[in-house]
Amino acid sequence: MITDEQVEAALISFFGTSSPNWNGTRATMRAALEAAEAAAWQPIETAPRNKYILTATRHYGGWRIQKAHFIEKYTVEDSDEFSEYCEDNDTYYVPEGWYEVCHEHDEYGSVAMDEAPELWRHMPGPPKGDK
């Protein structure tokens, strides 16, 4: 959802003012921002496998948005009973798949996602300015 503040910032950035003399400018800018927002979501098959991203999974008639990453087979060692064992090097690994990233009191962890995500987008950048 595009907010009024986003429309205002886009108008100022593009025109140098938040009220240019052009009928329909706000509606046009809002439509452009909404189109850009919709285009940011890509099919999960195109997602990068080596970085944190936002994923969208269908959830009770809507969408559940999660920070996630994909773990490739035999890349992250583990010692848990749910791990996969590799006989070639006598090591246990986290099973391949999508994992939700959890942050708890400055500690990080990952939890296997129950359902595979359908869409993804890059993580947003940090806030700019003093706010």
C-alpha positions, 0 to 999 in steps of 0.5 A: 500500500502506497501512503500519502507520505510516499506520494508526497515524497515522490512528487517533491523528488520528481517536480521539486514541489508537492503541488505541481500545476498539473491536474491528476498529478497525485493520482498519476504518481500514486498509480506509478508508485503502486505499479512499481511496488507490484513489480518488485514481487517476483516468482520465487523461482527467480530468487537469489539463494545466497542472501536474505530476502522478503518472501510472500506465502499464501496464508489464510486467504491473504499473504504472509510476508517473511524475511527468509533465505534458502539453504542449499543442500550440505552447506550448513552444518548442524547437530540436530536430530532433524538434520541430514547426514552425509556419509561422504564426510560423516557430517550432519547438515541443515536440510535444503529448503526455505527458512524464515529468519528469526531475530530474538534479543540480538540472536539470529536463527532460522526456522524451516518454512511449513509452506514454500513461498510463491513470491520474493523481493529484495530487502528494503534499504535502511532509512535515510535521513534523521528519522 
